[in-house]
């Protein structure tokens, strides 16, 4: 990592410590600040439950290794996430036409601000970040869903960008839909 990256990581850590200290101080003075978190449920069909907690309860959820705080702008993930040492890998939307996403690993506590970045994909799809810019509208993206049919190999569908409703794990799905629409033959 270069010096700028090291400084950014240290600054993010300091901000988290200050935020936790502030929340603890609010709790100690009797002020309960509500915050919404994604609580890991342990259920593969519904891996996260969106909960609103106060400052004291937040301190407890920060200790849960798979909870995400705060809830990302697109809502809680609909697929289980691979969280390692409190960190998750995402696709950060960049402003480059040739490299529209940067694959980065961030803390699940606060998501280093990426929970509110429009266009970020949380978590990174199984095949990696898209090589072309995605057209995202109202936190939704249009994809080509592989059908296994020779006559109609793809259905063009629109899904949530948050977890892509599991389509990022479907073999053959094309994310995002190509400029000319879904292909008429299997790829």
C-alpha positions in Angstrom: 0.0 0.0 0.0 1.2 3.5 -0.7 1.5 6.2 2.0 -1.8 7.8 0.9 -3.7 4.5 1.3 -2.1 3.9 4.7 -3.2 7.4 5.8 -6.7 6.8 4.5 -6.9 3.5 6.5 -5.7 5.1 9.6 -8.0 8.1 9.2 -11.0 5.7 8.7 -10.0 3.9 11.9 -9.8 7.2 13.9 -13.2 8.3 12.5 -14.8 5.0 13.6 -13.3 5.3 17.1 -14.6 8.9 17.4 -18.0 7.8 16.2 -18.2 5.0 18.7 -17.0 7.3 21.5 -19.7 9.9 20.5 -22.4 7.3 20.5 -21.3 5.9 23.8 -21.3 9.5 25.3 -24.8 10.0 24.0 -25.9 6.8 25.7 -24.3 7.8 28.9 -26.1 11.1 29.0 -29.5 9.4 28.3 -29.7 10.3 24.6 -30.5 7.3 22.5 -29.6 7.9 18.9 -31.3 5.4 16.6 -29.4 3.8 13.8 -30.3 1.1 11.3 -28.1 -2.0 10.9 -28.1 -5.2 8.9 -28.1 -8.0 11.5 -26.7 -11.3 10.3 -29.5 -13.8 10.8 -27.7 -17.0 10.0 -30.5 -17.9 7.5 -29.2 -18.5 4.0 -32.6 -17.6 2.5 -32.7 -14.3 4.3 -29.2 -13.6 5.5 -29.7 -10.1 6.9 -32.5 -8.5 9.0 -32.7 -4.7 9.0 -32.9 -3.5 12.6 -33.2 -0.1 14.1 -31.1 0.1 17.3 -30.1 2.8 19.8 -26.6 3.8 20.7 -26.2 1.1 23.4 -27.5 -1.6 21.1 -25.2 -0.4 18.4 -22.2 -1.1 20.5 -23.4 -4.7 20.9 -24.0 -5.1 17.1 -20.5 -3.7 16.3 -19.2 -6.8 18.2 -21.1 -9.2 15.9 -18.6 -10.3 13.2 -21.1 -10.4 10.3 -23.4 -7.4 11.1 -23.2 -4.4 8.8 -23.5 -0.9 10.2 -25.1 1.4 8.9 -27.4 -0.2 6.3 -26.1 0.5 2.7 -28.1 2.9 0.6 -29.6 -0.1 -1.4 -30.7 -1.9 1.8 -29.3 -5.0 3.4 -27.7 -7.6 1.1 -30.0 -10.4 0.0 -27.1 -13.0 -0.3 -24.7 -14.1 2.5 -21.5 -12.1 2.4 -18.0 -13.3 2.8 -16.7 -11.2 5.7 -13.1 -11.8 6.8 -11.7 -10.1 9.9 -14.6 -7.6 9.8 -13.9 -6.6 6.2 -15.8 -7.1 2.9 -14.9 -6.7 -0.8 -17.0 -4.4 -2.9 -17.0 -2.8 -6.4 -16.5 0.9 -5.9 -18.0 3.0 -8.8 -15.2 5.1 -10.4 -15.6 7.9 -12.9 -13.7 6.1 -15.6 -15.2 4.8 -18.8 -12.4 2.3 -19.3 -12.3 1.0 -15.7 -15.7 1.8 -14.2 -15.2 -0.1 -10.9 -12.4 -0.6 -8.4 -12.5 -3.8 -6.4 -11.7 -2.7 -2.8 -11.9 -4.3 0.7 -13.4 -2.2 3.4 -14.7 -2.5 7.0 -18.3 -3.7 7.5 -18.6 -1.1 10.3 -19.6 2.0 8.5 -18.6 0.5 5.1 -16.0 3.4 5.0 -18.9 5.6 3.7 -19.5 3.3 0.7 -22.9 2.3 1.9 -24.1 5.7 0.6 -22.2 5.7 -2.7 -24.6 5.5 -5.6 -23.4 2.8 -8.0 -21.2 0.8 -5.6 -21.9 -2.9 -5.7 -22.0 -4.6 -2.3 -20.7 -7.3 -2.3 -18.4 -7.8 -5.3 -20.0 -10.3 -7.7 -18.5 -13.8 -7.9 -17.0 -13.1 -11.3 -15.5 -9.8 -10.1 -16.4 -6.2 -10.8 -18.0 -5.4 -14.2 -15.7 -4.2 -17.0 -18.3 -1.8 -18.4 -20.3 0.9 -16.6 -23.7 -0.3 -15.3 -26.8 1.6 -15.9 -28.3 1.9 -12.5 -31.7 3.5 -11.9 -33.4 3.8 -8.6 -30.9 1.2 -7.2 -31.9 -1.3 -9.9 -29.9 -2.8 -12.8 -31.0 -4.6 -16.0 -29.3 -8.0 -16.7 -29.6 -10.9 -19.0 -30.7 -14.0 -17.0 -29.7 -17.3 -18.5 -32.7 -19.6 -19.0 -31.1 -22.8 -20.3 -33.6 -22.7 -23.2 -32.2 -23.0 -26.8 -35.2 -21.0 -28.2 -35.0 -18.2 -25.6 -31.6 -18.3 -23.9 -32.0 -15.1 -21.9 -34.6 -13.1 -20.1 -34.0 -9.4 -19.7 -34.8 -8.6 -16.1 -34.2 -5.7 -13.7 -33.0 -6.5 -10.2 -31.6 -4.7 -7.1 -27.9 -3.8 -7.4 -27.5 -4.8 -3.8 -26.6 -8.4 -4.0 -28.1 -8.6 -7.5 -30.8 -11.0 -6.1 -28.2 -13.8 -6.4 -27.8 -13.4 -10.1 -24.1 -12.6 -9.6 -23.7 -16.3 -8.8 -25.7 -17.7 -11.7 -23.6 -19.2 -14.4 -24.4 -17.7 -17.8 -26.1 -14.5 -16.5 -24.8 -11.3 -18.2 -24.4 -8.3 -15.9 -25.2 -5.6 -17.1 -27.3 -6.1 -20.2 -25.2 -5.4 -23.3 -25.9 -2.2 -25.2 -27.8 -4.0 -27.9 -29.9 -6.1 -25.5 -29.6 -9.7 -24.5 -28.1 -12.1 -27.1 -30.4 -14.4 -29.1 -28.0 -17.3 -28.7 -26.2 -18.7 -25.6 -22.7 -17.5 -25.0 
